[in-house]
Amino acid sequence: MNEFSKKNQISLFAAITVIAAAFDQLSKRWALANLGDHEPVPLISGVLEFLRIENRGAAFGILQGKMFFFYLITAVVAAGILYVVYKLPEKRKYLPLLVILAFLLAGAAGNLIDRAFRQSVVDFIYFKPIDFPVFNVADIYVTCSTFVMVILILRYYEDEDFAFLSLKKEKTAGAEQQKTGPEEKEEQEK
């Protein structure tokens, strides 16, 4: 019961990623269709508003117009996530990490879709009390999944739980017994 097949891992990862990215895109379409540019719509008076802006940069508006940089960073992050998912052991213990990685990829993909098709990211959620930058659902995925991942790494997983990411090949007893050349036989007899 502790096993979680690679096929099931990949299916779950893909389903969460696609559904979460689709929800992000639907929320942005809603914002574009229903919110005027820079016209706040209070949700909770003085606390939370919908305020649509089009961000051509990153968080806090930095790196305005540097699209190639965003494409490159997203590609590197996506490749890293897919590598970890591919290497993930087939154990249920890694299910929380799998889910977090799916939301992280969905967030990266959601903002990448905006940059590719609109040349800007649609942000529309504004937390007024601390004058926090306007954000979107993809940003929530990235922020929350990163936060939860840090907690899991610090509190749930042990260092040895990440041995699967090692680039070193571990020698197995079976592999050593498979050596059949004359030099290998001499070495084994010593």
VENMO-V281712 format. One record per pair of residues at least 4 apart in sequence whose C-alpha atoms are under 8 Angstrom apart, sorted by the first residue. I is the first residue (numbers start at 1). J is the second residue. Records with the same first field share a line. If there is no record, write none. Layout:
I: J / J
//
This chain:
2: 91 / 92 / 93
3: 90 / 91 / 92
4: 8 / 9 / 90 / 91 / 92
5: 9 / 90 / 91
6: 10 / 89 / 90
7: 11
8: 12
9: 13 / 85 / 90 / 95 / 98
10: 14 / 85
11: 15
12: 16
13: 17 / 98 / 99 / 101 / 102
14: 18 / 102
15: 19
16: 20 / 99 / 102 / 103 / 106
17: 21 / 102 / 103 / 105 / 106
18: 22 / 106
19: 23
20: 24 / 103 / 106 / 107
21: 25 / 106 / 107 / 109 / 110 / 138
22: 26 / 110
23: 27
24: 28 / 107 / 110 / 136 / 137 / 138
25: 29 / 110
26: 30
27: 31 / 137
28: 32 / 122 / 123 / 124 / 136
29: 33
30: 34 / 35
31: 35 / 52 / 122 / 124
32: 36 / 52 / 122
35: 39 / 40 / 41 / 50 / 51 / 52
36: 40 / 51 / 52
37: 51 / 52 / 53
38: 51 / 52 / 53
39: 51 / 52
40: 49 / 50 / 51 / 52
41: 49 / 50 / 51
42: 46 / 48 / 49 / 50
43: 47 / 48 / 49 / 50
44: 48 / 49
45: 49
46: 128 / 129
47: 127 / 128 / 129
48: 125 / 126 / 127 / 128
49: 125 / 126 / 127 / 128
50: 124 / 125 / 126
51: 123 / 124 / 125 / 126 / 134
52: 122 / 123 / 124 / 125 / 134
53: 122 / 123 / 124 / 134
54: 120 / 121 / 122 / 123
55: 61 / 64 / 120 / 121 / 122 / 123
56: 61 / 64 / 65 / 66 / 115 / 119 / 120 / 121
57: 61 / 62 / 63 / 64 / 65 / 66 / 67 / 120 / 121
58: 62 / 63 / 64
59: 133
60: 133
66: 70
67: 71 / 115 / 119
68: 72
69: 73
70: 74 / 112
71: 75 / 112
72: 76
73: 77
74: 78 / 108 / 109 / 112
75: 79
76: 80
77: 81 / 105
78: 82 / 105 / 108
79: 83
80: 84
81: 85 / 101 / 105
82: 86
83: 87
84: 88 / 165
85: 98 / 101
87: 164 / 165
88: 94 / 164
89: 94 / 164
90: 94
91: 95
94: 98
95: 99
96: 100
97: 101 / 149 / 152
98: 102
99: 103
100: 104 / 145 / 146 / 148 / 149
101: 105 / 145
102: 106
103: 107 / 141 / 142 / 145
104: 108 / 141 / 142 / 145 / 146
105: 109 / 142
106: 110 / 138 / 141
107: 111 / 137 / 138 / 139 / 140 / 141 / 142
108: 112 / 138 / 142
109: 113
110: 114 / 138
111: 115 / 121 / 138
112: 116
113: 117
114: 118 / 119 / 120 / 121 / 122
115: 119 / 120 / 121
122: 136
123: 134 / 135 / 136
124: 134 / 135 / 136
125: 134 / 135 / 136
126: 131 / 132 / 133 / 134 / 135
127: 131 / 132 / 133 / 134
128: 132
135: 139 / 140
136: 140
137: 141
138: 142
139: 143
140: 144
141: 145
142: 146
143: 147
144: 148
145: 149
146: 150
147: 151
148: 152
149: 153
150: 154
151: 155 / 156
152: 156 / 157
153: 157 / 158
154: 158
157: 161
158: 162
159: 163
162: 166
171: 175 / 176
172: 176
173: 177
174: 178
175: 179
179: 184 / 185
180: 184 / 185
181: 185
182: 186
183: 187
184: 188
185: 189
186: 190
//
